[in-house]
Amino acid sequence: MAVIVTGASGFIGGAIARALANRDETVYALGRRDPEIPGVNFQAWDLTEPASEAVKSLASKATAVFHCAGIAAVNADDDEFYSVKVTGTRNVLDAFAKARIVHISSTTV
């Protein structure tokens, strides 16, 4: 089985993806940017949009999702925050309805 990590190009998601890859877990990083972590498979997804068929196809493989995607721009407007943090989280939950979801966010986000 596989573990999905959103936001793996960021600090928290990247640390989780590296740790899982170092344990020889099958890891898929989903996001806008490739985290370029050895042993981590990248699939592009802007989670403010519904999941593509390619992303949805990972659902049957996923046992867990570490949802770490966020927006760190302190000057982002309320609509941007809502789009990423609320709509994005809803899209993750919809795409991986049967997986265990661990939602992680930092206080600075």
C-alpha positions as a printed Julia matrix, in Angstrom:
109×3 Matrix{Float64}:
   0.0    0.0     0.0
   0.97   3.64   -0.33
   1.01   6.86    1.65
  -0.03  10.16    0.1
   1.56  13.43    1.23
   0.15  16.78    0.13
   2.43  19.76    0.48
   5.59  17.65    0.28
   7.51  20.56   -1.25
   7.05  22.45    2.01
   8.78  22.11    5.35
   6.37  19.85    7.25
   5.18  17.77    4.29
   8.73  17.4     3.03
   9.95  16.07    6.38
   7.12  13.53    6.47
   7.7   12.43    2.86
  11.46  12.01    3.45
  10.92  10.04    6.66
   8.44   7.7     4.96
  10.68   7.23    1.91
  13.63   6.45    4.2
  11.49   3.67    5.72
  10.98   2.26    2.19
   7.28   3.15    2.17
   5.65   3.84   -1.19
   5.1    7.6    -1.08
   3.17   9.79   -3.51
   3.62  13.55   -3.2
   0.66  15.53   -4.5
   1.0   19.24   -5.08
   1.87  22.06   -7.41
   5.64  21.6    -7.13
   7.77  18.48   -7.32
   9.54  18.11   -3.95
  12.38  16.25   -5.69
  12.81  13.85   -2.79
  14.56  10.59   -3.68
  12.13   7.66   -3.47
   9.03   9.88   -3.59
   6.69   9.72   -6.58
   5.3   13.09   -7.68
   1.83  13.68   -9.1
   0.86  17.26   -9.95
  -2.37  18.49   -8.36
  -3.55  21.96   -7.5
  -5.85  20.86   -4.7
  -7.97  23.98   -5.02
  -9.42  22.08   -8.0
 -11.18  18.7    -7.82
  -8.88  15.71   -8.19
  -8.03  14.49  -11.68
  -8.56  10.88  -12.67
  -4.81  10.29  -12.22
  -5.02  11.48   -8.61
  -8.23   9.55   -7.96
  -6.55   6.38   -9.23
  -4.17   6.57   -6.26
  -7.08   6.23   -3.82
  -7.21   2.45   -4.2
  -3.51   2.26   -3.24
  -3.56   4.73   -0.35
  -3.83   3.6     3.25
  -3.14   7.05    4.66
  -2.97  10.67    3.58
  -0.85  13.26    5.36
  -2.51  16.5     4.29
   0.13  19.18    4.82
  -0.62  21.51    1.91
  -1.18  25.1     2.81
  -0.49  28.65    1.88
   2.34  30.41    3.67
   2.12  33.82    2.04
   1.37  36.26    4.83
  -0.03  38.72    2.31
  -2.54  36.27    0.79
  -6.1   37.46    0.83
  -8.97  35.7     2.57
 -10.19  34.09   -0.67
  -6.78  32.5    -1.28
  -6.64  31.13    2.28
 -10.17  29.76    1.99
  -9.45  28.19   -1.4
  -6.4   26.31   -0.14
  -7.29  25.55    3.47
 -11.03  24.84    3.16
 -11.76  23.93   -0.45
  -8.41  22.14   -0.76
  -9.05  20.07    2.35
 -12.56  19.2     1.1
 -11.06  18.06   -2.23
  -8.53  15.85   -0.42
 -11.29  14.29    1.69
 -13.41  13.67   -1.41
 -10.54  12.13   -3.4
  -9.41   9.83   -0.59
 -12.67   9.08    1.21
 -11.61   5.63    2.44
  -8.06   6.48    3.56
  -6.96   7.58    7.0
  -6.44  11.33    6.88
  -3.93  13.18    9.04
  -4.41  16.94    8.64
  -1.4   18.95    9.68
  -1.1   22.72    9.67
   1.26  25.17   11.29
   0.25  28.18   13.34
   2.16  30.44   10.96
  -0.14  29.35    8.15
